[in-house]
Amino acid sequence: MTDQDFQRLLTVSEVAELTGLTENALKGQRQRGIGLPYVKIGHFVRYRRDHIARFFNDNTFYPNGEDND
């Protein structure tokens, strides 16, 4: 594992602000097994920045299938 693997984890509140989703929406996604990957530490839920970025990249769709990267 690298130092990158141990980056500061984001709270549910931080991810809600970042994504525009409510904390309840994130909780509902976790309960249904969909949405953003997350880390469980005891009863705490945290998110990794790199997982969020990858999720957004993997779920970005362009009109006519064009990739604008």
N, C-alpha and C positions, 0 to 999 in steps of 0.2 A: 504494500500500500504506500501511496505517496502522500505528501502534505496536502495535495489537492483533494484527496479522499476525506480529509479531516477539516474541510472548510466549515465556516460557521453555518449552522443550519438555520433556516428561516422558520418563524413561528406561523401558525395558522393565520393570525391577524396580518402578518406581513405579506403572506401569499394572497390573502383576500384582497388587500390593497393593490398588490402588483397585478393581479389578474382581473380585477373588477368583479370577482365572484364574492358572494357573502360567505361568512364562516359556516353558516348552516348548509349552503350549497356544497362546500368542500366536504363537510361531514357526511352529507347524503351520498356524495360520490364515493367516499371511502367505504361507507356501509354497503353500497351496491357493487363495490369492487371495480369501479370505473374511474376515469379521470387521472389526476396527477399521482405519480409514485410518491410514497411518503415513508418516513422512518418512524418507528415506534420505539420510544425509550421509556419503559415503565408505562405510565398512562399518558405520557406526553406524546404529541404528534408533531413532527418536524419535517421540513422539506429541504432537499438539496437543490441549490441553484442550478447545477448542471443537469439534474433530472428535469427541472422545469423547462430549461432552454431546449433540451432534447425533445421533450413532449411537444412544445410549441412548434419546433422545426418539423417533427414527424406528422403533425396535424395541421399544417399549413397547406391550403389548397389555392391554386391559381386558376383564373378563368382560362378555358381552352387548354388546360394542362401545362401552361407555360410556367417555367420556374424562373422567377425574377432574381435569383441570386447572382 
